[in-house]
Amino acid sequence: MTLLTKSVSLHPIYADEATKSKLRDGFASRSNPFNKKNKMYVIVEINGQQFKAEEGKKLFVHHIKDVDAQATVEFEKVLLVDNNGTVTVGAPTVEGAKVVCEVITPLVKGDKVLVFHKKRRKGHRKLNGHRQQFTELTIKQVIA
């Protein structure tokens, strides 16, 4: 009794063994974009707001007064640290943890928001505009 085996013929471009194995394995040979191991991030409070901070990430925070471009700013109100899956929660903050940032642009204006008030049949209309001011930061180092 003989077993029949099916041979797969590929296009000549894909004839080498390495490419055949990649085609056979399919998704197993690709890296998973959602599996981000060996990453450390912290939750830091800056001007009353909480941000997730990782090295190299850009943040737009509420305007910080009296800072210049390329100045270094440190934030020590670190509320949570996740170091490769090991989570440390502060009570209220984590001791010895801080985030070192560099100011890219000290003043960035946000989008304009229009606020319109109207009372029907009274002839009352009021239009108000507002642009929030931000500071652009780049996270240089996370110390935890």
N, CA, C and O of each residue as an XYZ file, in Angstrom:
576
protein
N       0.836     -1.166      0.000
C       0.000      0.000      0.000
C       0.894      1.247      0.000
O       1.844      1.317      0.781
N       0.612      2.214     -0.847
C       1.421      3.431     -0.952
C       0.567      4.635     -0.570
O      -0.626      4.701     -0.866
N       1.209      5.566      0.086
C       0.522      6.811      0.442
C       0.779      7.831     -0.651
O       1.895      7.972     -1.151
N      -0.264      8.524     -1.000
C      -0.124      9.574     -1.994
C       0.187     10.885     -1.288
O      -0.498     11.261     -0.336
N       1.190     11.558     -1.739
C       1.525     12.859     -1.172
C       1.319     13.922     -2.229
O       1.583     13.708     -3.412
N       0.859     15.030     -1.800
C       0.590     16.123     -2.725
C       1.802     17.042     -2.730
O       2.211     17.531     -1.677
N       2.368     17.277     -3.873
C       3.516     18.180     -3.962
C       3.001     19.568     -4.328
O       2.095     19.728     -5.146
N       3.599     20.540     -3.707
C       3.209     21.920     -3.945
C       4.250     22.545     -4.847
O       5.438     22.558     -4.525
N       3.803     23.063     -5.974
C       4.734     23.748     -6.866
C       4.485     25.243     -6.726
O       3.355     25.722     -6.821
N       5.557     25.949     -6.501
C       5.458     27.382     -6.302
C       6.007     28.107     -7.514
O       6.706     27.534     -8.349
N       5.678     29.353     -7.583
C       6.214     30.215     -8.626
C       7.733     30.240     -8.491
O       8.233     30.163     -7.369
N       8.481     30.342     -9.574
C       9.945     30.298     -9.485
C      10.543     31.364     -8.570
O      11.634     31.166     -8.036
N       9.858     32.483     -8.379
C      10.378     33.524     -7.500
C      10.423     33.013     -6.060
O      11.330     33.354     -5.302
N       9.424     32.180     -5.684
C       9.319     31.683     -4.319
C       9.910     30.281     -4.171
O       9.521     29.540     -3.269
N      10.840     29.913     -5.044
C      11.332     28.546     -5.067
C      12.333     28.230     -3.958
O      12.549     27.055     -3.663
N      12.943     29.219     -3.341
C      13.942     28.896     -2.326
C      13.258     28.400     -1.047
O      12.098     28.720     -0.788
N      13.984     27.623     -0.262
C      13.429     26.943      0.912
C      12.987     27.911      2.008
O      11.992     27.656      2.686
N      13.704     29.010      2.190
C      13.345     29.960      3.248
C      11.986     30.577      2.971
O      11.172     30.724      3.883
N      11.734     30.938      1.721
C      10.451     31.541      1.377
C       9.340     30.517      1.468
O       8.229     30.852      1.879
N       9.614     29.265      1.093
C       8.593     28.217      1.210
C       8.173     28.034      2.660
O       6.986     27.892      2.957
N       9.148     28.036      3.561
C       8.803     27.839      4.966
C       8.001     29.025      5.497
O       7.101     28.838      6.316
N       8.307     30.230      5.049
C       7.542     31.397      5.483
C       6.101     31.312      4.982
O       5.162     31.654      5.700
N       5.939     30.851      3.738
C       4.589     30.729      3.204
C       3.818     29.621      3.910
O       2.613     29.746      4.127
N       4.500     28.543      4.269
C       3.859     27.446      4.969
C       3.402     27.852      6.362
O       2.298     27.517      6.790
N       4.278     28.588      7.073
C       3.972     28.955      8.445
C       2.888     30.024      8.535
O       2.151     30.061      9.520
N       2.772     30.886      7.541
C       1.733     31.905      7.546
C       1.957     32.936      8.631
O       3.008     33.574      8.688
N       0.945     33.100      9.507
C       1.001     34.127     10.540
C       2.014     33.809     11.633
O       2.426     34.713     12.360
N       2.422     32.566     11.768
C       3.350     32.202     12.839
C       4.704     32.877     12.662
O       5.404     33.120     13.645
N       5.084     33.183     11.425
C       6.387     33.796     11.211
C       6.357     35.304     11.412
O       7.412     35.929     11.525
N       5.178     35.894     11.459
C       5.083     37.338     11.633
C       5.109     37.692     13.111
O       4.713     36.899     13.966
N       5.577     38.885     13.391
C       5.571     39.340     14.789
C       4.209     39.940     15.103
O       3.580     40.569     14.252
N       3.773     39.739     16.318
C       2.479     40.230     16.753
C       2.624     41.684     17.182
O       3.376     41.963     18.115
N       1.923     42.633     16.528
C       2.079     44.042     16.898
C       1.488     44.369     18.257
O       1.834     45.403     18.829
N       0.610     43.531     18.802
C      -0.015     43.807     20.092
C       0.791     43.229     21.246
O       0.501     43.525     22.405
N       1.793     42.416     20.955
C       2.599     41.809     22.002
C       3.845     42.666     22.209
O       4.897     42.402     21.626
N       3.713     43.694     23.045
C       4.826     44.606     23.277
C       5.443     44.282     24.628
O       5.069     44.860     25.649
N       6.375     43.370     24.624
C       7.051     43.005     25.860
C       8.261     43.903     26.057
O       8.684     44.617     25.148
N       8.802     43.852     27.252
C       9.986     44.620     27.626
C       9.759     46.127     27.491
O      10.680     46.867     27.144
N       8.541     46.575     27.764
C       8.235     47.991     27.757
C       7.917     48.427     29.170
O       7.207     47.734     29.899
N       8.436     49.563     29.549
C       8.112     50.118     30.844
C       7.343     51.406     30.625
O       7.744     52.260     29.835
N       6.232     51.535     31.336
C       5.493     52.784     31.276
C       5.047     53.156     32.672
O       4.977     52.314     33.568
N       4.743     54.439     32.841
C       4.270     54.942     34.121
C       3.049     55.820     33.878
O       2.843     56.344     32.783
N       2.249     55.967     34.926
C       1.161     56.932     34.909
C       1.624     58.089     35.783
O       1.885     57.911     36.973
N       1.724     59.275     35.188
C       2.256     60.440     35.887
C       1.205     61.548     35.876
O       0.452     61.701     34.915
N       1.172     62.311     36.958
C       0.241     63.435     37.044
C       0.995     64.718     36.736
O       1.981     65.051     37.394
N       0.511     65.440     35.713
C       1.132     66.688     35.291
C       0.043     67.752     35.243
O      -0.911     67.630     34.474
N       0.178     68.779     36.046
C      -0.784     69.883     36.108
C      -2.222     69.407     36.303
O      -3.143     69.929     35.675
N      -2.412     68.422     37.170
C      -3.754     67.965     37.492
C      -4.324     66.941     36.540
O      -5.454     66.500     36.749
N      -3.608     66.537     35.504
C      -4.070     65.520     34.564
C      -3.123     64.337     34.602
O      -1.930     64.490     34.867
N      -3.669     63.140     34.333
C      -2.856     61.928     34.336
C      -2.521     61.532     32.904
O      -3.380     61.563     32.023
N      -1.253     61.157     32.679
C      -0.774     60.770     31.366
C      -0.025     59.456     31.468
O       0.625     59.172     32.474
N      -0.123     58.651     30.407
C       0.690     57.442     30.293
C       1.998     57.855     29.629
O       1.994     58.400     28.525
N       3.111     57.596     30.301
C       4.402     58.078     29.834
C       5.327     56.914     29.522
O       5.542     56.040     30.362
N       5.878     56.903     28.306
C       6.900     55.956     27.876
C       8.048     56.761     27.290
O       7.860     57.905     26.877
N       9.228     56.174     27.254
C      10.380     56.883     26.688
C      10.152     57.139     25.206
O       9.705     56.260     24.470
N      10.470     58.368     24.778
C      10.343     58.736     23.373
C       8.969     59.227     22.968
O       8.786     59.649     21.826
N       8.003     59.188     23.862
C       6.638     59.596     23.530
C       6.495     61.109     23.656
O       7.145     61.724     24.502
N       5.637     61.723     22.808
C       5.345     63.145     22.882
C       4.069     63.350     23.680
O       3.125     62.567     23.578
N       4.052     64.408     24.471
C       2.873     64.754     25.256
C       2.533     66.217     25.036
O       3.422     67.060     24.916
N       1.239     66.515     24.983
C       0.764     67.885     24.986
C       0.043     68.080     26.311
O      -1.051     67.552     26.510
N       0.658     68.842     27.223
C       0.108     69.061     28.555
C      -0.366     70.502     28.647
O      -0.005     71.337     27.818
N      -1.184     70.793     29.669
C      -1.594     72.173     29.887
C      -0.360     73.047     30.033
O       0.684     72.603     30.512
N      -0.499     74.281     29.618
C       0.640     75.205     29.537
C       1.401     75.287     30.858
O       0.814     75.512     31.916
N       2.716     75.101     30.776
C       3.599     75.232     31.928
C       4.273     76.600     31.818
O       4.964     76.876     30.838
N       4.073     77.447     32.814
C       4.615     78.798     32.764
C       6.112     78.779     33.062
O       6.616     77.892     33.750
N       6.800     79.770     32.533
C       8.216     80.033     32.809
C       9.137     78.873     32.431
O      10.074     78.571     33.171
N       8.888     78.216     31.289
C       9.835     77.227     30.769
C      10.273     77.673     29.384
O       9.511     78.311     28.658
N      11.492     77.338     29.024
C      12.038     77.680     27.715
C      12.137     76.423     26.865
O      12.052     75.306     27.376
N      12.317     76.616     25.566
C      12.509     75.486     24.669
C      13.827     74.787     25.009
O      14.792     75.442     25.404
N      13.869     73.478     24.860
C      15.001     72.609     25.175
C      15.348     72.608     26.673
O      16.453     72.212     27.045
N      14.433     73.039     27.521
C      14.651     72.959     28.966
C      14.247     71.567     29.447
O      13.389     70.918     28.848
N      14.870     71.119     30.528
C      14.560     69.821     31.105
C      13.634     70.014     32.297
O      13.896     70.833     33.177
N      12.535     69.239     32.313
C      11.536     69.324     33.371
C      11.374     67.934     33.968
O      11.329     66.946     33.234
N      11.286     67.847     35.298
C      11.103     66.561     35.981
C       9.763     66.562     36.697
O       9.380     67.550     37.324
N       9.056     65.440     36.597
C       7.774     65.257     37.284
C       7.916     64.067     38.220
O       8.305     62.978     37.798
N       7.601     64.279     39.494
C       7.801     63.238     40.501
C       6.506     62.647     41.026
O       6.543     61.778     41.897
N       5.360     63.093     40.522
C       4.078     62.539     40.959
C       3.739     61.324     40.096
O       2.828     61.379     39.270
N       4.465     60.242     40.287
C       4.242     59.000     39.540
C       3.269     58.147     40.348
O       3.543     57.794     41.495
N       2.128     57.822     39.735
C       1.072     57.108     40.442
C       1.155     55.599     40.251
O       0.735     54.846     41.130
N       1.691     55.141     39.117
C       1.745     53.712     38.809
C       2.959     53.438     37.944
O       3.315     54.251     37.091
N       3.598     52.292     38.159
C       4.740     51.870     37.342
C       4.475     50.457     36.860
O       4.171     49.574     37.663
N       4.587     50.230     35.547
C       4.486     48.888     34.969
C       5.822     48.586     34.311
O       6.152     49.151     33.269
N       6.590     47.689     34.925
C       7.912     47.332     34.424
C       7.879     45.870     33.983
O       8.027     44.965     34.804
N       7.684     45.643     32.681
C       7.628     44.293     32.090
C       6.570     43.416     32.758
O       6.808     42.233     33.002
N       5.423     43.981     33.049
C       4.336     43.217     33.645
C       4.300     43.266     35.163
O       3.322     42.813     35.758
N       5.324     43.795     35.807
C       5.336     43.954     37.256
C       4.785     45.333     37.582
O       5.432     46.344     37.310
N       3.591     45.376     38.163
C       2.894     46.628     38.403
C       3.108     47.066     39.850
O       2.932     46.280     40.781
N       3.491     48.329     40.024
C       3.644     48.930     41.346
C       2.708     50.130     41.417
O       2.816     51.062     40.620
N       1.795     50.098     42.372
C       0.847     51.185     42.546
C       1.261     51.986     43.768
O       1.521     51.419     44.829
N       1.322     53.298     43.622
C       1.728     54.156     44.719
C       0.594     54.457     45.675
O      -0.583     54.356     45.326
N       0.971     54.830     46.893
C      -0.032     55.206     47.879
C       0.389     56.510     48.531
O       0.984     56.424     49.605
N       0.158     57.668     48.029
C      -0.471     58.006     46.752
C       0.504     58.000     45.571
O       0.064     57.898     44.425
N       1.821     58.106     45.817
C       2.783     58.091     44.711
C       3.834     57.019     44.960
O       3.997     56.531     46.079
N       4.546     56.662     43.888
C       5.614     55.675     43.980
C       6.892     56.402     44.394
O       7.284     57.386     43.767
N       7.535     55.914     45.450
C       8.743     56.554     45.971
C       9.923     56.351     45.017
O      10.154     55.244     44.530
N      10.661     57.421     44.759
C      11.873     57.344     43.948
C      11.640     57.313     42.456
O      12.604     57.260     41.692
N      10.400     57.344     42.013
C      10.101     57.312     40.579
C       9.905     58.732     40.073
O       9.312     59.571     40.751
N      10.410     58.989     38.873
C      10.203     60.293     38.258
C      10.319     60.178     36.748
O      10.848     59.202     36.217
N       9.814     61.195     36.075
C       9.826     61.265     34.619
C      10.597     62.512     34.232
O      10.293     63.609     34.702
N      11.602     62.344     33.367
C      12.419     63.460     32.894
C      11.983     63.785     31.469
O      12.021     62.926     30.588
N      11.568     65.035     31.248
C      11.059     65.460     29.946
C      11.864     66.650     29.428
O      12.497     67.385     30.185
N      11.812     66.807     28.105
C      12.419     67.971     27.469
C      11.309     68.762     26.800
O      10.445     68.192     26.134
N      11.336     70.081     26.979
C      10.328     70.952     26.391
C      10.696     71.192     24.932
O      11.779     71.695     24.631
N       9.792     70.829     24.033
C      10.030     71.077     22.611
C       9.508     72.467     22.245
O      10.240     73.297     21.705
N       8.232     72.705     22.548
C       7.612     74.000     22.281
C       6.912     74.462     23.553
O       6.013     73.776     24.039
N       7.306     75.618     24.107
C       6.700     76.032     25.363
C       5.247     76.479     25.237
O       4.505     76.413     26.217
N       4.822     76.931     24.064
C       3.444     77.381     23.902
C       2.892     76.914     22.566
O       3.364     77.331     21.509
N       1.892     76.048     22.620
C       1.196     75.563     21.435
C      -0.277     75.856     21.654
O      -0.822     75.546     22.713
N      -0.922     76.446     20.667
C      -2.346     76.740     20.803
C      -3.155     75.599     20.203
O      -2.845     75.101     19.121
N      -4.189     75.198     20.917
C      -5.063     74.132     20.449
C      -6.074     74.644     19.441
O      -6.034     75.806     19.039
N      -6.983     73.762     19.036
C      -8.026     74.140     18.089
C      -8.992     75.130     18.731
O      -9.193     75.127     19.946
N      -9.578     75.967     17.901
C     -10.530     76.948     18.398
C     -11.868     76.263     18.651
O     -12.367     75.502     17.821
N     -12.433     76.554     19.817
C     -13.736     76.019     20.194
C     -14.697     77.195     20.259
O     -14.448     78.171     20.966
N     -15.811     77.097     19.509
C     -16.809     78.158     19.506
C     -17.963     77.773     20.419
O     -18.485     76.661     20.337
N     -18.360     78.699     21.290
C     -19.475     78.490     22.205
C     -20.555     79.485     21.813
O     -20.334     80.695     21.859
N     -21.723     78.979     21.428
C     -22.800     79.826     20.930
C     -24.018     79.665     21.826
O     -24.503     78.555     22.043
N     -24.511     80.799     22.349
C     -25.716     80.813     23.181
C     -26.812     81.549     22.435
O     -26.570     82.592     21.828
N     -28.021     81.000     22.483
C     -29.154     81.650     21.840
C     -30.410     81.374     22.643
O     -30.623     80.263     23.127
N     -31.243     82.402     22.781
C     -32.560     82.233     23.394
C     -33.579     82.534     22.311
O     -33.591     83.626     21.743
N     -34.419     81.577     22.032
C     -35.342     81.737     20.911
C     -36.397     82.810     21.213
O     -36.828     82.989     22.352
N     -36.782     83.496     20.175
C     -37.810     84.544     20.187
C     -37.461     85.733     21.079
O     -38.331     86.554     21.367
N     -36.250     85.840     21.507
C     -35.873     86.956     22.382
C     -34.831     87.874     21.728
O     -34.564     88.963     22.236
N     -34.255     87.451     20.629
C     -33.225     88.255     19.972
C     -31.884     88.214     20.689
O     -31.035     89.079     20.479
N     -31.695     87.197     21.541
C     -30.449     87.092     22.306
C     -29.535     86.059     21.651
O     -29.882     84.884     21.534
N     -28.360     86.523     21.229
C     -27.343     85.616     20.698
C     -25.993     86.062     21.233
O     -25.713     87.256     21.337
N     -25.154     85.076     21.575
C     -23.811     85.391     22.058
C     -22.852     84.329     21.538
O     -23.096     83.133     21.695
N     -21.761     84.770     20.918
C     -20.758     83.862     20.370
C     -19.447     84.099     21.104
O     -18.959     85.226     21.180
N     -18.891     83.038     21.636
C     -17.644     83.119     22.376
C     -16.659     82.115     21.793
O     -17.061     81.019     21.401
N     -15.392     82.462     21.729
C     -14.370     81.543     21.226
C     -13.295     81.314     22.271
O     -13.052     82.156     23.135
N     -12.650     80.144     22.173
C     -11.608     79.805     23.140
C     -10.564     78.927     22.469
O     -10.903     78.019     21.711
N      -9.282     79.203     22.752
C      -8.179     78.339     22.303
C      -7.347     77.979     23.508
O      -6.796     78.850     24.180
N      -7.258     76.680     23.783
C      -6.496     76.200     24.934
C      -5.002     76.288     24.632
O      -4.587     76.085     23.491
N      -4.205     76.586     25.634
C      -2.763     76.676     25.473
C      -2.111     75.420     26.044
O      -2.449     74.980     27.143
N      -1.171     74.848     25.285
C      -0.489     73.627     25.666
C       1.020     73.832     25.631
O       1.515     74.804     25.060
N       1.740     72.906     26.247
C       3.198     72.812     26.148
C       3.523     71.430     25.599
O       3.006     70.426     26.088
N       4.376     71.378     24.587
C       4.746     70.101     23.964
C       6.010     69.561     24.620
O       7.034     70.242     24.676
N       5.923     68.324     25.117
C       7.036     67.679     25.810
C       7.423     66.384     25.107
O       6.584     65.735     24.483
N       8.699     66.012     25.211
C       9.173     64.699     24.802
C       9.754     64.027     26.033
O      10.539     64.634     26.762
N       9.372     62.774     26.270
C       9.846     62.054     27.437
C      11.215     61.479     27.121
O      11.367     60.663     26.213
N      12.201     61.912     27.877
C      13.576     61.460     27.662
C      13.912     60.237     28.492
O      14.613     59.340     28.022
N      13.416     60.190     29.732
C      13.814     59.101     30.612
C      12.719     58.862     31.639
O      12.111     59.797     32.159
N      12.483     57.576     31.919
C      11.553     57.172     32.968
C      12.382     56.451     34.022
O      12.973     55.407     33.743
N      12.428     57.002     35.226
C      13.219     56.430     36.311
C      12.255     55.834     37.324
O      11.428     56.542     37.899
N      12.367     54.528     37.540
C      11.481     53.867     38.519
C      12.230     52.751     39.218
O      11.667     52.072     40.076
